[in-house]
Every structure is written in C-alpha cells, then in structure tokens.
Amino acid sequence: MENCEKPVQNLKKKRSRSDKVGRFKYNQQLLKKTQKDIEEIKLTQRTILSGLKDFFNFKQPMIEKIACADEVDSEILQVLFEGGSIGVLPKDMAARLSRFDVTRHQISRRIVRMNKRLEKELGKHVAEKRGWHWALTSFAAEVWGETV
C-alpha cells in the first residue's frame, strides 16, 4: 500500500459568519448583542440595588453623580437645598443661575430629567413640585443635610 499525499476528499475552507452576511452587518449584529447583554446586566444591578436600598446610606456625591449631568444640575440642587422646605420658584432659580444663562423652562426640564435618572437607578426622586415651587424631597434633604 502506498501513501497518497493528496487527500481523497477536497476539504473546503468554510466561510466565516462575517463573510456570509458581510463584515459591516456582522459587526452591527455583534454590537446589538453586546448592548443587549449590557442592558440585562444593568437591569440585574438595578434589581439588586432596589432590594438592598434600605440598607444603603447614600451620600451627596453619589446622588449628584447619578442625577446630575453637568455643573448646572449641581448648582440647581444647591439652590433647592438653600431654598428649604418651602421651595424656590423656577424664575428665581434662573435669576440666581444667570451666569449659566438658563431660563425657568430649562430649569424645570432639568429637574424632571434629574428625577428620571435617579428614579431609574434608585427608585427615588430628588425634587418635587410644591405648588409653583420646586423643593427637595425628604430623601434628598436628608442626604444634603448630612453633608452640610
């Protein structure tokens, strides 16, 4: 018997998934799958945090990191804290924050966005409407009261 150097069958090189559907489309599919996995991890994290939130002692920097997108949001929270339980009118906040050139409508929208961010992460609100005024919630007042 002689050994043949050529295989009996031709082994075809299999195409990869990216060759079959196209590299761009394949990368898009991978990106969507990765984003879906990250969202599932975030959901799991939020579920764990919501179960343990009674045992946490939240501090001002953590709340600001979650709720505030920029320096203007931090200043709005500081003005709300200084306003006390009565609250502050949006036009008064706009006057105090004139260096940032924000209007009363923008301040109200920013507060609503901060509430949404904190609600998504911790299930709490940072500010609430009291008539025409905005005031810190009891949760936020406790957090800001501890550090000042």
C-alpha positions as CSV (number, residue, x, y, z in Angstrom):
1,M,0.0,0.0,0.0
2,E,1.2,3.3,-0.9
3,N,0.5,6.5,1.0
4,C,-1.1,9.1,-1.1
5,E,-0.1,12.6,-0.4
6,K,-3.4,14.0,-1.7
7,P,-6.5,13.6,0.4
8,V,-9.3,11.6,-1.0
9,Q,-11.8,14.4,-0.5
10,N,-11.2,18.0,-1.0
11,L,-11.6,19.9,2.3
12,K,-13.2,23.2,1.5
13,K,-12.4,26.2,3.6
14,K,-15.6,27.2,5.4
15,R,-16.7,30.8,5.2
16,S,-16.9,32.7,8.4
17,R,-20.1,34.4,9.6
18,S,-18.8,37.8,8.6
19,D,-18.0,36.6,5.1
20,K,-21.6,35.2,4.8
21,V,-23.5,38.3,5.9
22,G,-21.0,41.0,5.3
23,R,-18.5,42.5,7.7
24,F,-20.5,45.6,8.4
25,K,-23.7,43.8,9.1
26,Y,-21.9,41.2,11.2
27,N,-20.3,44.0,13.3
28,Q,-23.7,45.6,13.7
29,Q,-25.2,42.3,14.9
30,L,-22.4,41.9,17.4
31,L,-22.8,45.4,18.7
32,K,-26.6,44.9,19.2
33,K,-26.0,41.7,21.0
34,T,-23.4,43.4,23.3
35,Q,-25.7,46.3,24.0
36,K,-28.5,43.9,24.9
37,D,-26.2,42.0,27.3
38,I,-25.1,45.3,28.9
39,E,-28.8,46.3,29.4
40,E,-29.5,42.9,31.0
41,I,-26.6,43.4,33.4
42,K,-27.8,46.9,34.3
43,L,-31.3,45.6,34.9
44,T,-29.9,42.9,37.2
45,Q,-27.8,45.6,39.0
46,R,-30.8,47.8,39.5
47,T,-32.8,44.9,40.8
48,I,-30.2,44.1,43.4
49,L,-29.9,47.7,44.4
50,S,-33.6,48.1,44.8
51,G,-33.7,45.1,47.1
52,L,-30.9,46.5,49.2
53,K,-31.6,50.2,49.1
54,D,-32.9,50.2,52.7
55,F,-29.5,49.2,53.9
56,F,-27.6,51.8,51.9
57,N,-26.5,55.1,53.3
58,F,-26.5,57.4,50.3
59,K,-24.1,60.4,50.2
60,Q,-24.3,63.6,48.3
61,P,-21.5,62.8,45.8
62,M,-23.2,59.6,44.8
63,I,-26.6,61.2,44.3
64,E,-25.0,64.0,42.3
65,K,-23.1,61.5,40.1
66,I,-26.3,59.7,39.3
67,A,-28.7,62.6,38.9
68,C,-26.6,65.4,37.6
69,A,-25.4,65.6,34.1
70,D,-23.3,68.7,34.4
71,E,-22.4,71.7,36.7
72,V,-25.7,73.4,36.1
73,D,-27.6,70.5,37.6
74,S,-25.4,70.5,40.7
75,E,-26.0,74.2,41.1
76,I,-29.8,73.7,40.8
77,L,-29.7,71.2,43.6
78,Q,-27.6,73.5,45.8
79,V,-30.2,76.3,45.2
80,L,-33.0,73.9,46.1
81,F,-31.2,72.9,49.3
82,E,-30.8,76.6,50.2
83,G,-34.5,77.2,49.5
84,G,-35.6,74.9,52.2
85,S,-38.8,73.0,52.5
86,I,-40.9,75.9,51.0
87,G,-39.0,75.6,47.7
88,V,-37.9,78.0,45.1
89,L,-39.7,79.3,42.0
90,P,-38.0,78.4,38.7
91,K,-37.7,82.1,37.7
92,D,-35.9,82.8,41.0
93,M,-33.5,79.9,40.3
94,A,-32.9,81.2,36.8
95,A,-32.1,84.6,38.3
96,R,-29.6,83.1,40.7
97,L,-28.0,81.0,38.0
98,S,-27.8,83.8,35.5
99,R,-24.1,83.0,34.8
100,F,-25.2,79.8,33.2
101,D,-27.8,81.6,31.0
102,V,-30.7,79.2,31.8
103,T,-34.4,80.0,31.6
104,R,-37.1,78.9,34.0
105,H,-38.4,76.4,31.5
106,Q,-34.9,74.8,31.2
107,I,-34.6,74.6,34.9
108,S,-37.9,72.7,35.2
109,R,-36.9,70.4,32.4
110,R,-33.5,69.7,34.0
111,I,-35.2,68.9,37.4
112,V,-37.5,66.5,35.6
113,R,-34.5,64.8,33.9
114,M,-32.7,64.5,37.2
115,N,-35.7,62.9,38.7
116,K,-35.9,60.4,35.8
117,R,-32.2,59.5,36.2
118,L,-32.5,58.9,39.9
119,E,-35.8,57.1,39.6
120,K,-34.2,54.7,37.1
121,E,-31.3,53.9,39.3
122,L,-32.6,54.1,42.9
123,G,-36.4,54.5,42.6
124,K,-36.3,57.9,44.4
125,H,-36.9,61.5,43.3
126,V,-34.5,64.4,44.0
127,A,-37.1,67.2,43.8
128,E,-40.8,67.7,43.8
129,K,-43.3,70.4,42.9
130,R,-45.0,72.2,45.8
131,G,-47.5,74.5,44.1
132,W,-45.4,76.6,41.7
133,H,-42.2,76.0,43.7
134,W,-39.6,73.2,43.4
135,A,-38.3,71.7,46.6
136,L,-36.0,68.8,47.6
137,T,-37.8,65.6,48.6
138,S,-37.3,64.3,52.1
139,F,-34.8,61.8,50.7
140,A,-32.7,64.4,49.1
141,A,-33.0,66.8,52.0
142,E,-31.6,64.1,54.3
143,V,-28.7,63.4,52.0
144,W,-27.8,67.1,51.6
145,G,-28.5,67.8,55.3
146,E,-25.8,65.2,56.4
147,T,-23.0,66.8,54.5
148,V,-23.7,70.5,55.2
